[in-house]
Amino acid sequence: MVTEYAMLVIDPARAAEFESAVAAAKPCFQAAEGCRSMKLERLAEDASRYRLCVVWDSIDHHMVLFRNSDNFQTWRKLVGGFFAAPPSVDHGVLVANYFG
Amino acid sequence: MVTEYAMLVIDPARAAEFESAVAAAKPCFQAAEGCRSMKLERLAEDASRYRLCVVWDSIDHHMVLFRNSDNFQTWRKLVGGFFAAPPSVDHGVLVANYFG
């Protein structure tokens, strides 16, 4: 399993509308093959930045299967218009979960 | 609760040694007031980058109490020598956990 982190830059004036759009896109991820969880965080240091965290079975489940799916098109239709900059994406591979 | 994300840049040749040092520092976090969990990930896209994810009761538990504690000094003694660049740190405030 890998965790996708997407840093999304949004006009803070549209924050509530953006958050509703992400919530509306939940089924796109829930239906995606190999998608295990999805959460959204807002950065305490910068109200214009959100971190979308999505756990996938593999990078290919995200970057190949999902990116080429109708679910991805729907996701981008719902939220793409809010992006003030291209999303910055990486994938974290767990080294260790020490506690908690 | 907030999640601290620290991006740590390490010489990949010292990766195994660095990972052991982080494991050795687990008690510093486990003993810290308001610290709920701690995990380490390595970036799939860049073997020199690790993301340390630590859940705290509040930003102050991390930035005030922990940063001024002996636990922080011990943590930095254990791992600070591995940093090839100053760590970049932010805090994510949960908007929603949609599923998973």
N, CA and C atoms of all chains as a GROMACS GRO file, in nm:
protein
  600
    1MET      N    1   0.083  -0.120   0.000
    1MET     CA    2   0.000   0.000   0.000
    1MET      C    3   0.087   0.126   0.000
    2VAL      N    4   0.038   0.226  -0.068
    2VAL     CA    5   0.108   0.355  -0.073
    2VAL      C    6   0.007   0.465  -0.044
    3THR      N    7   0.056   0.574   0.008
    3THR     CA    8  -0.031   0.690   0.031
    3THR      C    9   0.003   0.799  -0.069
    4GLU      N   10  -0.098   0.838  -0.144
    4GLU     CA   11  -0.086   0.953  -0.233
    4GLU      C   12  -0.108   1.080  -0.152
    5TYR      N   13  -0.019   1.177  -0.170
    5TYR     CA   14  -0.038   1.310  -0.111
    5TYR      C   15  -0.046   1.409  -0.225
    6ALA      N   16  -0.158   1.479  -0.234
    6ALA     CA   17  -0.174   1.582  -0.336
    6ALA      C   18  -0.190   1.716  -0.265
    7MET      N   19  -0.099   1.808  -0.294
    7MET     CA   20  -0.110   1.942  -0.236
    7MET      C   21  -0.192   2.028  -0.333
    8LEU      N   22  -0.306   2.076  -0.283
    8LEU     CA   23  -0.400   2.149  -0.367
    8LEU      C   24  -0.406   2.295  -0.321
    9VAL      N   25  -0.383   2.387  -0.413
    9VAL     CA   26  -0.384   2.530  -0.380
    9VAL      C   27  -0.515   2.590  -0.430
   10ILE      N   28  -0.586   2.651  -0.336
   10ILE     CA   29  -0.724   2.696  -0.360
   10ILE      C   30  -0.737   2.840  -0.313
   11ASP      N   31  -0.818   2.918  -0.381
   11ASP     CA   32  -0.852   3.052  -0.331
   11ASP      C   33  -0.930   3.036  -0.200
   12PRO      N   34  -0.876   3.087  -0.088
   12PRO     CA   35  -0.945   3.068   0.040
   12PRO      C   36  -1.088   3.122   0.041
   13ALA      N   37  -1.118   3.217  -0.044
   13ALA     CA   38  -1.255   3.271  -0.051
   13ALA      C   39  -1.353   3.165  -0.100
   14ARG      N   40  -1.300   3.060  -0.167
   14ARG     CA   41  -1.386   2.954  -0.221
   14ARG      C   42  -1.372   2.825  -0.141
   15ALA      N   43  -1.320   2.834  -0.019
   15ALA     CA   44  -1.288   2.714   0.059
   15ALA      C   45  -1.411   2.627   0.084
   16ALA      N   46  -1.520   2.687   0.126
   16ALA     CA   47  -1.639   2.608   0.161
   16ALA      C   48  -1.692   2.534   0.038
   17GLU      N   49  -1.693   2.607  -0.075
   17GLU     CA   50  -1.741   2.550  -0.202
   17GLU      C   51  -1.648   2.436  -0.246
   18PHE      N   52  -1.517   2.458  -0.231
   18PHE     CA   53  -1.420   2.353  -0.266
   18PHE      C   54  -1.439   2.229  -0.179
   19GLU      N   55  -1.455   2.250  -0.049
   19GLU     CA   56  -1.471   2.135   0.042
   19GLU      C   57  -1.597   2.056   0.008
   20SER      N   58  -1.702   2.124  -0.032
   20SER     CA   59  -1.825   2.054  -0.074
   20SER      C   60  -1.800   1.973  -0.200
   21ALA      N   61  -1.720   2.028  -0.292
   21ALA     CA   62  -1.690   1.959  -0.417
   21ALA      C   63  -1.610   1.832  -0.390
   22VAL      N   64  -1.515   1.839  -0.296
   22VAL     CA   65  -1.436   1.720  -0.262
   22VAL      C   66  -1.528   1.614  -0.201
   23ALA      N   67  -1.617   1.657  -0.113
   23ALA     CA   68  -1.711   1.562  -0.052
   23ALA      C   69  -1.798   1.496  -0.158
   24ALA      N   70  -1.838   1.575  -0.257
   24ALA     CA   71  -1.922   1.521  -0.365
   24ALA      C   72  -1.845   1.420  -0.450
   25ALA      N   73  -1.712   1.431  -0.449
   25ALA     CA   74  -1.628   1.342  -0.531
   25ALA      C   75  -1.594   1.212  -0.459
   26LYS      N   76  -1.636   1.199  -0.335
   26LYS     CA   77  -1.606   1.077  -0.259
   26LYS      C   78  -1.637   0.948  -0.337
   27PRO      N   79  -1.753   0.938  -0.406
   27PRO     CA   80  -1.782   0.813  -0.477
   27PRO      C   81  -1.681   0.779  -0.586
   28CYS      N   82  -1.614   0.880  -0.643
   28CYS     CA   83  -1.513   0.853  -0.747
   28CYS      C   84  -1.398   0.773  -0.690
   29PHE      N   85  -1.362   0.802  -0.566
   29PHE     CA   86  -1.251   0.730  -0.502
   29PHE      C   87  -1.301   0.597  -0.443
   30GLN      N   88  -1.418   0.603  -0.383
   30GLN     CA   89  -1.472   0.483  -0.318
   30GLN      C   90  -1.493   0.371  -0.421
   31ALA      N   91  -1.526   0.411  -0.543
   31ALA     CA   92  -1.551   0.311  -0.648
   31ALA      C   93  -1.423   0.269  -0.719
   32ALA      N   94  -1.314   0.340  -0.696
   32ALA     CA   95  -1.190   0.313  -0.770
   32ALA      C   96  -1.125   0.185  -0.720
   33GLU      N   97  -1.082   0.103  -0.814
   33GLU     CA   98  -1.015  -0.023  -0.778
   33GLU      C   99  -0.887   0.006  -0.699
   34GLY      N  100  -0.870  -0.063  -0.588
   34GLY     CA  101  -0.747  -0.048  -0.510
   34GLY      C  102  -0.740   0.076  -0.424
   35CYS      N  103  -0.851   0.148  -0.410
   35CYS     CA  104  -0.852   0.268  -0.325
   35CYS      C  105  -0.904   0.231  -0.187
   36ARG      N  106  -0.825   0.258  -0.084
   36ARG     CA  107  -0.856   0.210   0.051
   36ARG      C  108  -0.910   0.318   0.144
   37SER      N  109  -0.867   0.440   0.127
   37SER     CA  110  -0.917   0.548   0.215
   37SER      C  111  -0.889   0.682   0.150
   38MET      N  112  -0.958   0.784   0.202
   38MET     CA  113  -0.948   0.919   0.143
   38MET      C  114  -0.978   1.019   0.252
   39LYS      N  115  -0.888   1.112   0.271
   39LYS     CA  116  -0.917   1.221   0.365
   39LYS      C  117  -0.860   1.352   0.313
   40LEU      N  118  -0.913   1.461   0.366
   40LEU     CA  119  -0.870   1.596   0.325
   40LEU      C  120  -0.829   1.672   0.449
   41GLU      N  121  -0.715   1.740   0.441
   41GLU     CA  122  -0.668   1.826   0.549
   41GLU      C  123  -0.642   1.966   0.494
   42ARG      N  124  -0.654   2.065   0.583
   42ARG     CA  125  -0.619   2.202   0.545
   42ARG      C  126  -0.495   2.241   0.624
   43LEU      N  127  -0.402   2.311   0.562
   43LEU     CA  128  -0.278   2.342   0.632
   43LEU      C  129  -0.299   2.455   0.733
   44ALA      N  130  -0.253   2.431   0.854
   44ALA     CA  131  -0.265   2.532   0.959
   44ALA      C  132  -0.186   2.658   0.922
   45GLU      N  133  -0.078   2.641   0.847
   45GLU     CA  134   0.013   2.753   0.816
   45GLU      C  135  -0.030   2.833   0.694
   46ASP      N  136  -0.125   2.781   0.615
   46ASP     CA  137  -0.159   2.847   0.488
   46ASP      C  138  -0.300   2.805   0.448
   47ALA      N  139  -0.396   2.895   0.469
   47ALA     CA  140  -0.538   2.863   0.446
   47ALA      C  141  -0.568   2.835   0.299
   48SER      N  142  -0.474   2.863   0.209
   48SER     CA  143  -0.498   2.836   0.067
   48SER      C  144  -0.454   2.695   0.028
   49ARG      N  145  -0.398   2.620   0.122
   49ARG     CA  146  -0.343   2.488   0.086
   49ARG      C  147  -0.415   2.375   0.158
   50TYR      N  148  -0.450   2.275   0.078
   50TYR     CA  149  -0.512   2.152   0.128
   50TYR      C  150  -0.424   2.034   0.090
   51ARG      N  151  -0.424   1.932   0.176
   51ARG     CA  152  -0.354   1.808   0.146
   51ARG      C  153  -0.458   1.696   0.135
   52LEU      N  154  -0.469   1.640   0.016
   52LEU     CA  155  -0.554   1.524  -0.005
   52LEU      C  156  -0.470   1.399   0.014
   53CYS      N  157  -0.514   1.310   0.102
   53CYS     CA  158  -0.438   1.188   0.134
   53CYS      C  159  -0.523   1.069   0.094
   54VAL      N  160  -0.472   0.990   0.001
   54VAL     CA  161  -0.548   0.876  -0.050
   54VAL      C  162  -0.460   0.751  -0.043
   55VAL      N  163  -0.510   0.647   0.020
   55VAL     CA  164  -0.434   0.522   0.029
   55VAL      C  165  -0.477   0.429  -0.084
   56TRP      N  166  -0.376   0.379  -0.157
   56TRP     CA  167  -0.398   0.290  -0.271
   56TRP      C  168  -0.323   0.158  -0.248
   57ASP      N  169  -0.370   0.053  -0.314
   57ASP     CA  170  -0.299  -0.076  -0.306
   57ASP      C  171  -0.160  -0.067  -0.370
   58SER      N  172  -0.147   0.018  -0.472
   58SER     CA  173  -0.017   0.034  -0.540
   58SER      C  174  -0.018   0.168  -0.612
   59ILE      N  175   0.100   0.212  -0.654
   59ILE     CA  176   0.109   0.337  -0.731
   59ILE      C  177   0.033   0.322  -0.863
   60ASP      N  178   0.042   0.205  -0.925
   60ASP     CA  179  -0.029   0.184  -1.051
   60ASP      C  180  -0.180   0.195  -1.035
   61HIS      N  181  -0.232   0.152  -0.920
   61HIS     CA  182  -0.377   0.169  -0.899
   61HIS      C  183  -0.414   0.317  -0.909
   62HIS      N  184  -0.327   0.405  -0.859
   62HIS     CA  185  -0.354   0.548  -0.868
   62HIS      C  186  -0.319   0.604  -1.006
   63MET      N  187  -0.194   0.582  -1.047
   63MET     CA  188  -0.141   0.656  -1.162
   63MET      C  189  -0.180   0.596  -1.297
   64VAL      N  190  -0.214   0.470  -1.298
   64VAL     CA  191  -0.252   0.407  -1.426
   64VAL      C  192  -0.403   0.384  -1.430
   65LEU      N  193  -0.450   0.298  -1.340
   65LEU     CA  194  -0.593   0.262  -1.345
   65LEU      C  195  -0.683   0.383  -1.318
   66PHE      N  196  -0.657   0.455  -1.207
   66PHE     CA  197  -0.746   0.566  -1.171
   66PHE      C  198  -0.733   0.681  -1.270
   67ARG      N  199  -0.608   0.719  -1.302
   67ARG     CA  200  -0.588   0.835  -1.390
   67ARG      C  201  -0.651   0.816  -1.528
   68ASN      N  202  -0.666   0.691  -1.568
   68ASN     CA  203  -0.725   0.663  -1.699
   68ASN      C  204  -0.873   0.626  -1.690
   69SER      N  205  -0.934   0.653  -1.576
   69SER     CA  206  -1.072   0.610  -1.555
   69SER      C  207  -1.170   0.727  -1.565
   70ASP      N  208  -1.297   0.690  -1.581
   70ASP     CA  209  -1.404   0.791  -1.578
   70ASP      C  210  -1.412   0.856  -1.440
   71ASN      N  211  -1.379   0.779  -1.335
   71ASN     CA  212  -1.382   0.836  -1.200
   71ASN      C  213  -1.287   0.956  -1.189
   72PHE      N  214  -1.170   0.946  -1.253
   72PHE     CA  215  -1.074   1.058  -1.250
   72PHE      C  216  -1.130   1.178  -1.325
   73GLN      N  217  -1.193   1.153  -1.438
   73GLN     CA  218  -1.252   1.264  -1.514
   73GLN      C  219  -1.359   1.334  -1.432
   74THR      N  220  -1.441   1.257  -1.360
   74THR     CA  221  -1.546   1.317  -1.278
   74THR      C  222  -1.485   1.398  -1.164
   75TRP      N  223  -1.382   1.341  -1.099
   75TRP     CA  224  -1.310   1.411  -0.992
   75TRP      C  225  -1.257   1.546  -1.041
   76ARG      N  226  -1.191   1.544  -1.156
   76ARG     CA  227  -1.134   1.668  -1.209
   76ARG      C  228  -1.242   1.768  -1.251
   77LYS      N  229  -1.355   1.717  -1.300
   77LYS     CA  230  -1.466   1.805  -1.336
   77LYS      C  231  -1.520   1.876  -1.212
   78LEU      N  232  -1.526   1.800  -1.102
   78LEU     CA  233  -1.581   1.856  -0.977
   78LEU      C  234  -1.487   1.957  -0.912
   79VAL      N  235  -1.356   1.926  -0.910
   79VAL     CA  236  -1.264   2.009  -0.830
   79VAL      C  237  -1.160   2.085  -0.911
   80GLY      N  238  -1.135   2.044  -1.035
   80GLY     CA  239  -1.026   2.105  -1.114
   80GLY      C  240  -1.036   2.256  -1.125
   81GLY      N  241  -1.159   2.306  -1.133
   81GLY     CA  242  -1.180   2.450  -1.148
   81GLY      C  243  -1.138   2.532  -1.026
   82PHE      N  244  -1.116   2.467  -0.915
   82PHE     CA  245  -1.074   2.536  -0.793
   82PHE      C  246  -0.922   2.551  -0.783
   83PHE      N  247  -0.848   2.473  -0.861
   83PHE     CA  248  -0.702   2.471  -0.844
   83PHE      C  249  -0.640   2.603  -0.891
   84ALA      N  250  -0.570   2.670  -0.800
   84ALA     CA  251  -0.501   2.794  -0.835
   84ALA      C  252  -0.361   2.765  -0.888
   85ALA      N  253  -0.320   2.639  -0.880
   85ALA     CA  254  -0.189   2.596  -0.930
   85ALA      C  255  -0.202   2.446  -0.960
   86PRO      N  256  -0.116   2.394  -1.047
   86PRO     CA  257  -0.123   2.249  -1.071
   86PRO      C  258  -0.096   2.174  -0.940
   87PRO      N  259  -0.174   2.070  -0.910
   87PRO     CA  260  -0.150   1.993  -0.788
   87PRO      C  261  -0.010   1.932  -0.790
   88SER      N  262   0.049   1.928  -0.673
   88SER     CA  263   0.179   1.864  -0.657
   88SER      C  264   0.155   1.730  -0.587
   89VAL      N  265   0.197   1.620  -0.650
   89VAL     CA  266   0.162   1.486  -0.602
   89VAL      C  267   0.287   1.402  -0.576
   90ASP      N  268   0.288   1.330  -0.465
   90ASP     CA  269   0.388   1.226  -0.446
   90ASP      C  270   0.325   1.108  -0.374
   91HIS      N  271   0.404   1.002  -0.356
   91HIS     CA  272   0.354   0.880  -0.292
   91HIS      C  273   0.449   0.838  -0.181
   92GLY      N  274   0.393   0.814  -0.064
   92GLY     CA  275   0.472   0.769   0.051
   92GLY      C  276   0.459   0.619   0.069
   93VAL      N  277   0.574   0.554   0.082
   93VAL     CA  278   0.579   0.410   0.107
   93VAL      C  279   0.614   0.393   0.255
   94LEU      N  280   0.529   0.322   0.328
   94LEU     CA  281   0.549   0.311   0.472
   94LEU      C  282   0.681   0.243   0.505
   95VAL      N  283   0.761   0.308   0.589
   95VAL     CA  284   0.882   0.245   0.644
   95VAL      C  285   0.844   0.177   0.775
   96ALA      N  286   0.777   0.251   0.863
   96ALA     CA  287   0.734   0.194   0.991
   96ALA      C  288   0.626   0.279   1.053
   97ASN      N  289   0.532   0.212   1.115
   97ASN     CA  290   0.430   0.275   1.196
   97ASN      C  291   0.473   0.246   1.340
   98TYR      N  292   0.531   0.344   1.406
   98TYR     CA  293   0.600   0.316   1.532
   98TYR      C  294   0.504   0.293   1.648
   99PHE      N  295   0.398   0.377   1.652
   99PHE     CA  296   0.294   0.357   1.753
   99PHE      C  297   0.173   0.439   1.713
  100GLY      N  298   0.061   0.409   1.781
  100GLY     CA  299  -0.061   0.488   1.758
  100GLY      C  300  -0.150   0.423   1.653
  101MET      N  301  -0.711   1.755   1.701
  101MET     CA  302  -0.585   1.689   1.666
  101MET      C  303  -0.532   1.743   1.533
  102VAL      N  304  -0.402   1.748   1.522
  102VAL     CA  305  -0.336   1.792   1.399
  102VAL      C  306  -0.228   1.691   1.363
  103THR      N  307  -0.198   1.683   1.235
  103THR     CA  308  -0.090   1.596   1.190
  103THR      C  309   0.028   1.682   1.146
  104GLU      N  310   0.141   1.660   1.210
  104GLU     CA  311   0.267   1.721   1.167
  104GLU      C  312   0.324   1.639   1.051
  105TYR      N  313   0.363   1.709   0.944
  105TYR     CA  314   0.436   1.645   0.834
  105TYR      C  315   0.573   1.711   0.826
  106ALA      N  316   0.676   1.632   0.842
  106ALA     CA  317   0.812   1.684   0.829
  106ALA      C  318   0.878   1.613   0.711
  107MET      N  319   0.919   1.692   0.611
  107MET     CA  320   0.991   1.634   0.497
  107MET      C  321   1.139   1.636   0.529
  108LEU      N  322   1.198   1.517   0.533
  108LEU     CA  323   1.337   1.501   0.574
  108LEU      C  324   1.420   1.455   0.454
  109VAL      N  325   1.525   1.529   0.423
  109VAL     CA  326   1.610   1.496   0.309
  109VAL      C  327   1.739   1.432   0.362
  110ILE      N  328   1.765   1.312   0.313
  110ILE     CA  329   1.870   1.226   0.366
  110ILE      C  330   1.955   1.174   0.250
  111ASP      N  331   2.082   1.157   0.272
  111ASP     CA  332   2.168   1.089   0.174
  111ASP      C  333   2.121   0.944   0.163
  112PRO      N  334   2.074   0.900   0.045
  112PRO     CA  335   2.022   0.764   0.032
  112PRO      C  336   2.123   0.656   0.072
  113ALA      N  337   2.252   0.687   0.063
  113ALA     CA  338   2.354   0.589   0.102
  113ALA      C  339   2.347   0.560   0.252
  114ARG      N  340   2.285   0.652   0.328
  114ARG     CA  341   2.275   0.634   0.474
  114ARG      C  342   2.133   0.598   0.516
  115ALA      N  343   2.052   0.552   0.423
  115ALA     CA  344   1.910   0.530   0.450
  115ALA      C  345   1.887   0.430   0.564
  116ALA      N  346   1.956   0.318   0.560
  116ALA     CA  347   1.934   0.214   0.662
  116ALA      C  348   1.970   0.266   0.801
  117GLU      N  349   2.081   0.338   0.807
  117GLU     CA  350   2.129   0.396   0.934
  117GLU      C  351   2.029   0.502   0.984
  118PHE      N  352   1.980   0.583   0.892
  118PHE     CA  353   1.881   0.685   0.928
  118PHE      C  354   1.754   0.620   0.981
  119GLU      N  355   1.706   0.516   0.913
  119GLU     CA  356   1.582   0.450   0.956
  119GLU      C  357   1.599   0.388   1.095
  120SER      N  358   1.716   0.335   1.125
  120SER     CA  359   1.742   0.282   1.259
  120SER      C  360   1.740   0.394   1.363
  121ALA      N  361   1.794   0.508   1.327
  121ALA     CA  362   1.797   0.621   1.421
  121ALA      C  363   1.656   0.669   1.451
  122VAL      N  364   1.570   0.674   1.349
  122VAL     CA  365   1.431   0.716   1.373
  122VAL      C  366   1.362   0.614   1.465
  123ALA      N  367   1.385   0.486   1.439
  123ALA     CA  368   1.326   0.382   1.525
  123ALA      C  369   1.373   0.399   1.670
  124ALA      N  370   1.501   0.433   1.685
  124ALA     CA  371   1.557   0.450   1.820
  124ALA      C  372   1.496   0.572   1.890
  125ALA      N  373   1.445   0.666   1.811
  125ALA     CA  374   1.387   0.788   1.868
  125ALA      C  375   1.240   0.773   1.904
  126LYS      N  376   1.184   0.659   1.875
  126LYS     CA  377   1.041   0.637   1.905
  126LYS      C  378   1.004   0.677   2.049
  127PRO      N  379   1.084   0.641   2.151
  127PRO     CA  380   1.045   0.678   2.288
  127PRO      C  381   1.033   0.829   2.311
  128CYS      N  382   1.108   0.909   2.233
  128CYS     CA  383   1.100   1.055   2.248
  128CYS      C  384   0.960   1.104   2.215
  129PHE      N  385   0.899   1.043   2.115
  129PHE     CA  386   0.765   1.084   2.075
  129PHE      C  387   0.659   1.016   2.163
  130GLN      N  388   0.683   0.889   2.192
  130GLN     CA  389   0.585   0.816   2.272
  130GLN      C  390   0.569   0.879   2.411
  131ALA      N  391   0.677   0.935   2.461
  131ALA     CA  392   0.673   0.997   2.594
  131ALA      C  393   0.624   1.141   2.589
  132ALA      N  394   0.616   1.199   2.470
  132ALA     CA  395   0.581   1.341   2.460
  132ALA      C  396   0.433   1.363   2.489
  133GLU      N  397   0.406   1.465   2.568
  133GLU     CA  398   0.267   1.498   2.603
  133GLU      C  399   0.190   1.533   2.476
  134GLY      N  400   0.072   1.473   2.461
  134GLY     CA  401  -0.014   1.507   2.347
  134GLY      C  402   0.026   1.443   2.216
  135CYS      N  403   0.119   1.349   2.218
  135CYS     CA  404   0.160   1.282   2.094
  135CYS      C  405   0.083   1.151   2.080
  136ARG      N  406   0.012   1.135   1.971
  136ARG     CA  407  -0.081   1.022   1.954
  136ARG      C  408  -0.030   0.912   1.864
  137SER      N  409   0.049   0.945   1.764
  137SER     CA  410   0.101   0.842   1.674
  137SER      C  411   0.219   0.897   1.597
  138MET      N  412   0.297   0.807   1.541
  138MET     CA  413   0.421   0.844   1.470
  138MET      C  414   0.448   0.739   1.363
  139LYS      N  415   0.466   0.784   1.241
  139LYS     CA  416   0.505   0.691   1.135
  139LYS      C  417   0.602   0.759   1.040
  140LEU      N  418   0.676   0.676   0.967
  140LEU     CA  419   0.775   0.726   0.871
  140LEU      C  420   0.747   0.663   0.735
  141GLU      N  421   0.749   0.748   0.632
  141GLU     CA  422   0.733   0.701   0.495
  141GLU      C  423   0.852   0.747   0.411
  142ARG      N  424   0.882   0.671   0.306
  142ARG     CA  425   0.985   0.712   0.210
  142ARG      C  426   0.915   0.743   0.079
  143LEU      N  427   0.959   0.848   0.012
  143LEU     CA  428   0.890   0.887  -0.110
  143LEU      C  429   0.926   0.794  -0.226
  144ALA      N  430   0.823   0.745  -0.294
  144ALA     CA  431   0.844   0.656  -0.409
  144ALA      C  432   0.920   0.730  -0.519
  145GLU      N  433   0.899   0.861  -0.529
  145GLU     CA  434   0.956   0.939  -0.639
  145GLU      C  435   1.099   0.986  -0.613
  146ASP      N  436   1.146   0.977  -0.488
  146ASP     CA  437   1.275   1.035  -0.454
  146ASP      C  438   1.329   0.965  -0.329
  147ALA      N  439   1.426   0.875  -0.350
  147ALA     CA  440   1.477   0.792  -0.240
  147ALA      C  441   1.550   0.873  -0.134
  148SER      N  442   1.575   1.001  -0.160
  148SER     CA  443   1.642   1.084  -0.059
  148SER      C  444   1.543   1.153   0.034
  149ARG      N  445   1.413   1.133   0.009
  149ARG     CA  446   1.314   1.206   0.088
  149ARG      C  447   1.226   1.113   0.171
  150TYR      N  448   1.211   1.150   0.297
  150TYR     CA  449   1.124   1.080   0.390
  150TYR      C  450   1.020   1.179   0.443
  151ARG      N  451   0.901   1.126   0.472
  151ARG     CA  452   0.796   1.207   0.535
  151ARG      C  453   0.768   1.147   0.673
  152LEU      N  454   0.797   1.225   0.776
  152LEU     CA  455   0.763   1.186   0.913
  152LEU      C  456   0.624   1.242   0.944
  153CYS      N  457   0.532   1.156   0.986
  153CYS     CA  458   0.394   1.197   1.014
  153CYS      C  459   0.367   1.172   1.162
  154VAL      N  460   0.337   1.278   1.235
  154VAL     CA  461   0.316   1.266   1.378
  154VAL      C  462   0.184   1.335   1.413
  155VAL      N  463   0.097   1.262   1.482
  155VAL     CA  464  -0.032   1.320   1.522
  155VAL      C  465  -0.019   1.374   1.665
  156TRP      N  466  -0.062   1.500   1.681
  156TRP     CA  467  -0.054   1.570   1.809
  156TRP      C  468  -0.194   1.619   1.849
  157ASP      N  469  -0.213   1.636   1.978
  157ASP     CA  470  -0.341   1.692   2.025
  157ASP      C  471  -0.361   1.834   1.976
  158SER      N  472  -0.252   1.909   1.961
  158SER     CA  473  -0.262   2.048   1.914
  158SER      C  474  -0.126   2.088   1.857
  159ILE      N  475  -0.124   2.198   1.783
  159ILE     CA  476   0.002   2.249   1.730
  159ILE      C  477   0.096   2.287   1.844
  160ASP      N  478   0.041   2.343   1.950
  160ASP     CA  479   0.125   2.381   2.064
  160ASP      C  480   0.191   2.260   2.129
  161HIS      N  481   0.122   2.147   2.132
  161HIS     CA  482   0.187   2.028   2.187
  161HIS      C  483   0.315   1.996   2.109
  162HIS      N  484   0.312   2.018   1.979
  162HIS     CA  485   0.432   1.995   1.899
  162HIS      C  486   0.532   2.111   1.909
  163MET      N  487   0.482   2.231   1.876
  163MET     CA  488   0.573   2.344   1.852
  163MET      C  489   0.620   2.412   1.980
  164VAL      N  490   0.545   2.399   2.087
  164VAL     CA  491   0.585   2.464   2.213
  164VAL      C  492   0.637   2.359   2.311
  165LEU      N  493   0.548   2.268   2.351
  165LEU     CA  494   0.587   2.172   2.455
  165LEU      C  495   0.701   2.080   2.406
  166PHE      N  496   0.681   2.017   2.289
  166PHE     CA  497   0.781   1.920   2.242
  166PHE      C  498   0.911   1.990   2.202
  167ARG      N  499   0.900   2.099   2.127
  167ARG     CA  500   1.021   2.166   2.078
  167ARG      C  501   1.110   2.218   2.192
  168ASN      N  502   1.048   2.244   2.306
  168ASN     CA  503   1.125   2.292   2.421
  168ASN      C  504   1.158   2.182   2.521
  169SER      N  505   1.142   2.058   2.480
  169SER     CA  506   1.161   1.947   2.574
  169SER      C  507   1.294   1.875   2.552
  170ASP      N  508   1.334   1.799   2.651
  170ASP     CA  509   1.451   1.713   2.636
  170ASP      C  510   1.428   1.606   2.529
  171ASN      N  511   1.302   1.562   2.513
  171ASN     CA  512   1.272   1.464   2.409
  171ASN      C  513   1.310   1.515   2.271
  172PHE      N  514   1.284   1.644   2.246
  172PHE     CA  515   1.320   1.703   2.116
  172PHE      C  516   1.472   1.706   2.100
  173GLN      N  517   1.544   1.741   2.205
  173GLN     CA  518   1.691   1.744   2.199
  173GLN      C  519   1.744   1.604   2.166
  174THR      N  520   1.686   1.502   2.230
  174THR     CA  521   1.731   1.365   2.204
  174THR      C  522   1.702   1.325   2.060
  175TRP      N  523   1.582   1.358   2.013
  175TRP     CA  524   1.543   1.331   1.873
  175TRP      C  525   1.644   1.393   1.777
  176ARG      N  526   1.673   1.519   1.798
  176ARG     CA  527   1.764   1.588   1.708
  176ARG      C  528   1.907   1.532   1.717
  177LYS      N  529   1.947   1.489   1.836
  177LYS     CA  530   2.080   1.428   1.852
  177LYS      C  531   2.087   1.298   1.771
  178LEU      N  532   1.977   1.223   1.774
  178LEU     CA  533   1.975   1.094   1.705
  178LEU      C  534   1.971   1.110   1.553
  179VAL      N  535   1.890   1.204   1.503
  179VAL     CA  536   1.866   1.210   1.358
  179VAL      C  537   1.918   1.335   1.288
  180GLY      N  538   1.946   1.441   1.364
  180GLY     CA  539   1.983   1.570   1.303
  180GLY      C  540   2.103   1.559   1.210
  181GLY      N  541   2.198   1.472   1.244
  181GLY     CA  542   2.318   1.458   1.163
  181GLY      C  543   2.294   1.398   1.026
  182PHE      N  544   2.174   1.342   1.005
  182PHE     CA  545   2.141   1.283   0.874
  182PHE      C  546   2.080   1.385   0.778
  183PHE      N  547   2.033   1.497   0.830
  183PHE     CA  548   1.958   1.591   0.745
  183PHE      C  549   2.051   1.659   0.644
  184ALA      N  550   2.020   1.641   0.516
  184ALA     CA  551   2.097   1.706   0.410
  184ALA      C  552   2.042   1.845   0.380
  185ALA      N  553   1.929   1.878   0.442
  185ALA     CA  554   1.867   2.011   0.426
  185ALA      C  555   1.781   2.033   0.551
  186PRO      N  556   1.752   2.159   0.583
  186PRO     CA  557   1.664   2.180   0.699
  186PRO      C  558   1.528   2.115   0.673
  187PRO      N  559   1.473   2.045   0.772
  187PRO     CA  560   1.341   1.984   0.753
  187PRO      C  561   1.236   2.090   0.720
  188SER      N  562   1.144   2.053   0.636
  188SER     CA  563   1.031   2.141   0.603
  188SER      C  564   0.907   2.084   0.673
  189VAL      N  565   0.843   2.166   0.757
  189VAL     CA  566   0.738   2.116   0.845
  189VAL      C  567   0.608   2.194   0.825
  190ASP      N  568   0.496   2.123   0.820
  190ASP     CA  569   0.365   2.189   0.828
  190ASP      C  570   0.271   2.101   0.909
  191HIS      N  571   0.150   2.154   0.930
  191HIS     CA  572   0.050   2.083   1.010
  191HIS      C  573  -0.082   2.078   0.934
  192GLY      N  574  -0.137   1.956   0.924
  192GLY     CA  575  -0.265   1.939   0.858
  192GLY      C  576  -0.378   1.928   0.959
  193VAL      N  577  -0.482   2.007   0.938
  193VAL     CA  578  -0.601   2.001   1.022
  193VAL      C  579  -0.709   1.927   0.943
  194LEU      N  580  -0.761   1.821   1.000
  194LEU     CA  581  -0.855   1.737   0.927
  194LEU      C  582  -0.981   1.814   0.888
  195VAL      N  583  -1.014   1.808   0.760
  195VAL     CA  584  -1.141   1.862   0.710
  195VAL      C  585  -1.244   1.750   0.715
  196ALA      N  586  -1.208   1.635   0.657
  196ALA     CA  587  -1.299   1.520   0.658
  196ALA      C  588  -1.222   1.393   0.625
  197ASN      N  589  -1.264   1.288   0.691
  197ASN     CA  590  -1.216   1.154   0.663
  197ASN      C  591  -1.333   1.086   0.590
  198TYR      N  592  -1.323   1.077   0.458
  198TYR     CA  593  -1.441   1.041   0.380
  198TYR      C  594  -1.476   0.894   0.390
  199PHE      N  595  -1.371   0.810   0.386
  199PHE     CA  596  -1.394   0.665   0.406
  199PHE      C  597  -1.260   0.599   0.434
  200GLY      N  598  -1.267   0.475   0.481
  200GLY     CA  599  -1.144   0.398   0.505
  200GLY      C  600  -1.099   0.408   0.650
   0.00000   0.00000   0.00000
